[in-house]
């Protein structure tokens, strides 16, 4: 459990607590946590899948798949938590009611993305969900801006075990296994009875198919649910299958596609931005870009022809650098090699031929992107 001292971002020993007011341990109970892609990291199930990544992708797009997840969790408590966090992130915190969530960026004063996270509202706290690799940096960054505020940060990542169930049949399969849910495009989390306890179910973001995450403190509870789902024909998926699915959807991941030099509007993740919430860190740059109407580069999907490039491969047009590939699918998707990356808008607007060392790239409008639009 990562904690930070009152005046320093240096981690304290495991189990220590940062205090800025009254701490109520009740908020650590089961049924209060939820998270959503693209922040998940995939853990391999105890039983390894025998399906190829392509077969897993097919199951996720037409049926249902299940995979184990891990996430970083930061609890924000204190009487000033809503006002304070609303001034730190790009989306509206004050608009959230208990059970609602919002995807958001954390920016530098220069408007560059320093991390991404989900914010979940509870009656007595806010929960920040991010990838495990981001927790330490996000806690350190946020801590620097707690001055005279009644706010506490507490890392609770080690408490929870998570499972993803996604696909057109996901709600049906979960309900048949004893976890009653329904598909919705709203970001919600709710406590659902299962196996004599409550599990936390998150209705998560996906541009294509229903996506649910189930969280519990008890790994055995999730293993029981996983076994029931697999018995009912839900495909067991791993990191390779979910990565192929992510690229097919065109969803960027922080640290892979989105880096700390990127601006929010360059990522095409408008769901992370709120333009009527008041001031926040980096807002001036975001508003300046908005007033000018666009940015010079954008994040998009590509279909590649030729050699399979490595992530980081530059894109060129008319002999000049115009972009970069950030993620490349390990397998073909519907007969095409898809990739994600950034490119200058001018190259797209002018319809220039885009190349990379060993091949060509064209902007791809995947079936997933078409369905989401």
C-alpha positions as CSV (number, residue, x, y, z in Angstrom):
1,X,0.0,0.0,0.0
2,X,1.7,3.1,-1.2
3,X,1.3,6.1,1.0
4,X,2.9,9.6,0.9
5,X,4.0,11.8,3.8
6,X,2.4,15.2,4.5
7,X,5.1,17.2,2.8
8,X,6.8,14.8,0.5
9,X,5.9,12.5,-2.4
10,X,8.3,9.8,-1.0
11,X,6.5,6.5,-0.3
12,X,6.1,5.4,3.3
13,X,6.2,1.8,4.5
14,X,3.4,-0.6,3.6
15,X,0.4,-0.1,5.8
16,X,1.1,3.5,6.9
17,X,-1.7,6.0,6.4
18,X,-1.6,9.6,5.2
19,X,-3.8,11.8,7.4
20,X,-5.4,15.2,6.6
21,X,-8.5,15.2,8.8
22,X,-10.6,12.2,10.0
23,X,-10.0,8.8,8.5
24,X,-13.0,6.4,8.3
25,X,-11.9,2.8,7.7
26,X,-15.4,1.8,6.7
27,X,-14.8,2.9,3.1
28,X,-12.5,-0.1,2.7
29,X,-15.4,-2.6,2.6
30,X,-16.4,-4.8,-0.3
31,X,-18.6,-3.3,-3.0
32,X,-17.0,0.1,-3.5
33,X,-14.6,-0.3,-6.3
34,X,-14.9,-0.4,-10.1
35,X,-12.6,0.2,-13.1
36,X,-12.8,0.3,-16.8
37,X,-10.7,-0.2,-19.9
38,X,-8.3,1.1,-21.3
39,X,-6.8,1.2,-17.8
40,X,-6.8,-2.6,-17.2
41,X,-3.9,-4.8,-17.2
42,X,-4.4,-8.5,-17.9
43,X,-3.4,-11.2,-15.5
44,X,-3.3,-14.8,-16.8
45,X,-5.9,-17.1,-15.3
46,X,-4.8,-20.1,-13.3
47,X,-6.0,-22.2,-16.3
48,X,-4.2,-21.1,-19.5
49,X,-6.4,-20.5,-22.5
50,X,-6.0,-22.8,-25.5
51,X,-7.5,-20.3,-27.9
52,X,-5.4,-18.3,-30.3
53,X,-5.6,-14.5,-30.0
54,X,-7.7,-14.4,-33.2
55,X,-10.2,-16.9,-31.8
56,X,-10.4,-14.9,-28.6
57,X,-11.1,-11.7,-30.6
58,X,-13.9,-13.5,-32.4
59,X,-15.4,-14.6,-29.1
60,X,-15.2,-11.1,-27.7
61,X,-16.9,-9.6,-30.8
62,X,-19.6,-12.3,-31.3
63,X,-20.1,-14.1,-28.0
64,X,-18.4,-13.5,-24.7
65,X,-14.9,-13.8,-23.2
66,X,-13.5,-13.7,-19.7
67,X,-10.1,-12.6,-18.5
68,X,-8.5,-11.7,-15.2
69,X,-7.6,-8.0,-14.5
70,X,-5.6,-6.0,-12.1
71,X,-5.7,-2.2,-11.5
72,X,-4.4,0.5,-9.2
73,X,-6.9,2.0,-6.8
74,X,-6.4,5.3,-4.9
75,X,-9.1,6.4,-2.4
76,X,-9.6,10.2,-2.0
77,X,-11.3,11.2,1.3
78,X,-11.8,14.4,3.2
79,X,-14.4,17.2,3.1
80,X,-12.6,19.1,0.3
81,X,-12.1,16.1,-2.0
82,X,-14.7,17.0,-4.7
83,X,-13.7,20.7,-5.0
84,X,-10.0,19.8,-4.9
85,X,-10.1,16.9,-7.4
86,X,-12.3,18.9,-9.7
87,X,-9.5,21.4,-10.0
88,X,-7.0,18.7,-10.9
89,X,-8.5,16.7,-13.7
90,X,-10.0,17.3,-17.1
91,X,-13.5,15.9,-16.5
92,X,-16.2,17.0,-14.1
93,X,-16.0,15.5,-10.6
94,X,-18.7,17.8,-9.1
95,X,-21.3,16.5,-11.6
96,X,-20.9,12.8,-10.4
97,X,-23.5,11.3,-8.2
98,X,-22.8,8.1,-6.1
99,X,-22.3,5.1,-8.4
100,X,-21.3,7.2,-11.5
101,X,-17.9,7.3,-13.1
102,X,-15.9,9.6,-15.5
103,X,-12.8,9.0,-17.5
104,X,-10.3,11.8,-17.2
105,X,-6.7,13.0,-17.8
106,X,-4.3,14.5,-15.3
107,X,-2.3,17.3,-17.0
108,X,0.8,19.3,-16.4
109,X,0.5,23.1,-16.3
110,X,1.6,23.0,-20.0
111,X,-1.4,20.9,-20.8
112,X,0.6,17.6,-21.4
113,X,-1.0,14.4,-20.3
114,X,0.6,13.0,-17.1
115,X,-1.8,10.1,-16.6
116,X,-5.3,8.8,-17.2
117,X,-7.8,7.5,-14.7
118,X,-11.4,6.6,-13.9
119,X,-13.1,8.6,-11.1
120,X,-15.8,6.8,-9.2
121,X,-18.1,8.7,-6.8
122,X,-19.2,7.2,-3.4
123,X,-21.2,9.0,-0.8
124,X,-18.1,9.5,1.4
125,X,-15.1,9.3,-0.9
126,X,-13.8,9.3,-4.5
127,X,-12.0,6.3,-6.0
128,X,-9.4,6.8,-8.7
129,X,-8.8,3.8,-10.9
130,X,-5.7,3.6,-13.1
131,X,-3.1,1.1,-14.3
132,X,-0.8,-0.3,-11.5
133,X,2.2,1.3,-13.2
134,X,0.7,4.8,-12.8
135,X,-0.2,4.7,-9.1
136,X,3.1,6.0,-7.7
137,X,3.4,8.9,-10.2
138,X,-0.2,9.9,-9.8
139,X,-0.1,9.9,-6.0
140,X,3.1,11.9,-6.1
141,X,1.7,14.5,-8.6
142,X,-1.6,14.9,-6.7
143,X,0.2,15.2,-3.3
144,X,2.1,18.3,-4.5
145,X,-1.2,20.2,-4.9
146,X,-2.7,19.4,-1.5
147,X,-1.9,22.6,0.4
148,X,-4.5,23.6,3.0
149,X,-7.1,21.2,1.7
150,X,-8.8,18.5,3.8
151,X,-7.9,15.7,1.5
152,X,-6.3,12.3,2.0
153,X,-4.8,9.9,-0.5
154,X,-4.7,6.1,0.2
155,X,-3.5,3.4,-2.2
156,X,-5.8,0.4,-1.9
157,X,-4.6,-1.5,-5.0
158,X,-3.6,-4.7,-3.1
159,X,-7.1,-5.3,-1.7
160,X,-9.0,-6.3,-4.9
161,X,-9.1,-9.0,-7.5
162,X,-10.8,-8.3,-10.8
163,X,-12.3,-10.1,-13.8
164,X,-13.4,-8.8,-17.2
165,X,-16.4,-10.3,-19.0
166,X,-17.0,-8.7,-22.4
167,X,-19.0,-9.4,-25.6
168,X,-22.6,-9.3,-27.0
169,X,-23.5,-12.2,-24.7
170,X,-21.7,-10.9,-21.6
171,X,-24.8,-9.8,-19.6
172,X,-26.6,-13.0,-20.5
173,X,-23.8,-15.2,-19.4
174,X,-23.1,-13.3,-16.1
175,X,-26.8,-13.4,-15.2
176,X,-27.0,-17.1,-15.9
177,X,-24.0,-17.6,-13.6
178,X,-25.7,-15.8,-10.8
179,X,-24.5,-12.2,-11.2
180,X,-27.5,-10.3,-12.5
181,X,-26.6,-7.4,-14.8
182,X,-27.8,-5.6,-17.8
183,X,-26.0,-3.9,-20.6
184,X,-25.8,-0.1,-20.5
185,X,-23.6,2.6,-22.1
186,X,-23.5,4.6,-18.8
187,X,-20.4,4.2,-16.6
188,X,-21.9,2.7,-13.5
189,X,-20.8,0.4,-10.7
190,X,-23.1,-1.5,-8.4
191,X,-22.9,-4.2,-5.7
192,X,-24.5,-7.5,-6.8
193,X,-25.1,-10.5,-4.5
194,X,-23.1,-13.6,-5.5
195,X,-21.9,-16.7,-3.6
196,X,-23.1,-15.4,-0.2
197,X,-21.3,-12.0,-0.5
198,X,-21.5,-8.9,-2.7
199,X,-19.2,-8.4,-5.7
200,X,-18.7,-5.1,-7.3
201,X,-19.8,-5.0,-10.9
202,X,-18.7,-2.2,-13.2
203,X,-20.5,-1.3,-16.4
204,X,-17.4,-0.2,-18.3
205,X,-16.6,1.8,-21.4
206,X,-16.4,0.0,-24.8
207,X,-17.0,1.4,-28.3
208,X,-18.3,-1.9,-29.5
209,X,-19.6,-4.5,-27.1
210,X,-21.0,-4.6,-23.6
211,X,-18.1,-4.8,-21.1
212,X,-18.4,-5.7,-17.4
213,X,-15.8,-6.0,-14.7
214,X,-16.4,-7.9,-11.5
215,X,-14.3,-7.1,-8.4
216,X,-13.9,-8.9,-5.0
217,X,-11.5,-9.1,-2.1
218,X,-11.8,-12.9,-2.3
219,X,-10.0,-14.4,-5.3
220,X,-11.8,-17.7,-4.7
221,X,-15.1,-16.0,-5.4
222,X,-13.9,-14.8,-8.8
223,X,-12.5,-18.3,-9.5
224,X,-15.9,-19.8,-8.8
225,X,-17.5,-17.3,-11.1
226,X,-14.9,-17.8,-13.8
227,X,-15.4,-21.6,-13.7
228,X,-19.2,-21.2,-14.1
229,X,-18.7,-18.9,-17.1
230,X,-16.3,-21.2,-18.8
231,X,-18.6,-24.1,-18.2
232,X,-21.3,-22.1,-20.0
233,X,-19.1,-21.6,-23.0
234,X,-17.5,-18.2,-22.3
235,X,-14.1,-18.1,-24.0
236,X,-11.1,-17.8,-21.6
237,X,-9.0,-14.9,-22.8
238,X,-5.5,-13.7,-22.1
239,X,-3.3,-10.6,-22.7
240,X,-2.8,-11.4,-26.4
241,X,-6.5,-11.7,-27.1
242,X,-7.4,-8.5,-25.2
243,X,-4.6,-6.6,-26.9
244,X,-5.9,-7.6,-30.3
245,X,-9.3,-6.5,-29.2
246,X,-8.0,-3.1,-28.0
247,X,-6.4,-2.4,-31.3
248,X,-9.5,-3.5,-33.2
249,X,-11.5,-1.0,-31.1
250,X,-8.9,1.7,-31.6
251,X,-8.6,2.4,-27.9
252,X,-5.3,4.0,-26.8
253,X,-3.4,3.0,-23.7
254,X,-1.5,5.5,-21.5
255,X,2.2,4.7,-21.6
256,X,1.9,2.9,-24.9
257,X,0.0,5.1,-27.2
258,X,-0.5,8.2,-25.0
259,X,2.7,9.7,-23.6
260,X,3.5,12.6,-21.3
261,X,4.2,14.8,-24.3
262,X,0.7,14.5,-25.8
263,X,-2.1,17.0,-25.6
264,X,-5.7,15.9,-24.7
265,X,-7.3,16.8,-28.1
266,X,-4.6,15.0,-30.0
267,X,-5.8,11.6,-28.5
268,X,-9.3,11.8,-29.9
269,X,-10.6,10.9,-26.4
270,X,-13.1,13.6,-26.0
271,X,-14.9,11.5,-23.4
272,X,-12.1,12.6,-21.0
273,X,-12.9,16.4,-21.4
274,X,-15.5,18.7,-19.9
275,X,-15.6,22.3,-21.1
276,X,-18.0,23.8,-18.5
277,X,-16.6,22.5,-15.2
278,X,-14.5,25.5,-14.1
279,X,-10.7,25.8,-13.7
280,X,-8.3,22.9,-13.5
281,X,-4.6,22.2,-13.9
282,X,-3.7,22.6,-17.6
283,X,-7.1,24.1,-18.6
284,X,-5.7,27.2,-20.3
285,X,-4.0,25.0,-23.0
286,X,-7.0,22.9,-23.5
287,X,-9.2,25.9,-24.0
288,X,-6.7,27.6,-26.3
289,X,-6.8,24.5,-28.5
290,X,-10.5,24.4,-28.4
291,X,-10.8,28.1,-29.4
292,X,-8.5,27.5,-32.4
293,X,-10.6,24.6,-33.6
294,X,-8.1,21.8,-33.9
295,X,-4.7,20.4,-33.3
296,X,-1.9,19.6,-35.8
297,X,-1.8,15.9,-35.1
298,X,-4.3,13.3,-34.2
299,X,-4.6,9.7,-33.0
300,X,-6.1,7.2,-35.4
301,X,-6.1,3.6,-36.7
302,X,-4.1,2.5,-39.7
303,X,-4.3,-0.5,-42.0
304,X,-0.8,-1.6,-43.0
305,X,0.6,-3.2,-46.1
306,X,4.1,-4.7,-46.2
307,X,6.5,-5.6,-43.5
308,X,5.2,-5.8,-39.9
309,X,6.7,-2.7,-38.2
310,X,7.7,-2.4,-34.5
311,X,5.9,0.2,-32.3
312,X,7.6,3.5,-32.6
313,X,8.2,3.2,-36.3
314,X,8.0,6.7,-38.0
315,X,5.4,7.5,-40.7
316,X,6.4,9.6,-43.6
317,X,4.7,11.5,-46.5
318,X,6.5,13.3,-49.3
319,X,9.8,12.3,-47.8
320,X,9.0,14.0,-44.5
321,X,8.1,12.6,-41.0
322,X,4.4,13.0,-40.4
323,X,3.7,10.6,-37.5
324,X,4.4,7.4,-35.6
325,X,2.9,4.0,-35.0
326,X,2.4,3.3,-31.3
327,X,0.7,-0.1,-31.3
328,X,0.7,-2.8,-34.0
329,X,-1.5,-5.9,-34.0
330,X,0.4,-9.1,-33.7
331,X,-2.1,-10.9,-36.0
332,X,-4.3,-9.8,-38.9
333,X,-7.8,-8.6,-38.0
334,X,-10.4,-9.4,-40.7
335,X,-7.6,-9.8,-43.3
336,X,-5.9,-6.6,-42.4
337,X,-2.8,-5.7,-40.3
338,X,-4.1,-2.9,-38.0
339,X,-2.1,-0.4,-36.0
340,X,-2.6,2.7,-33.9
341,X,-0.6,5.9,-33.9
342,X,-0.4,9.6,-34.4
343,X,-0.2,11.5,-37.7
344,X,-0.3,15.1,-38.8
345,X,-3.8,16.2,-39.8
346,X,-2.4,17.9,-42.9
347,X,-1.3,14.5,-44.3
348,X,-4.8,13.1,-43.9
349,X,-6.6,16.2,-45.2
350,X,-4.4,16.3,-48.3
351,X,-4.8,12.6,-48.9
352,X,-1.0,12.1,-49.0
353,X,0.5,8.6,-49.5
354,X,1.8,7.5,-46.1
355,X,4.7,5.1,-45.8
356,X,7.0,3.5,-43.2
357,X,10.2,1.5,-43.6
358,X,9.0,-1.6,-45.5
359,X,5.4,-0.7,-46.2
360,X,2.5,1.7,-46.6
361,X,-0.3,2.8,-44.2
362,X,-3.8,4.1,-44.8
363,X,-6.2,5.5,-42.3
364,X,-8.5,2.6,-41.2
365,X,-12.1,2.8,-40.5
366,X,-12.6,-0.5,-38.7
367,X,-16.0,-2.1,-38.3
368,X,-15.7,-1.4,-34.6
369,X,-15.1,2.3,-35.2
370,X,-18.0,2.5,-37.6
371,X,-20.3,0.8,-35.1
372,X,-19.3,3.2,-32.4
373,X,-19.8,6.3,-34.4
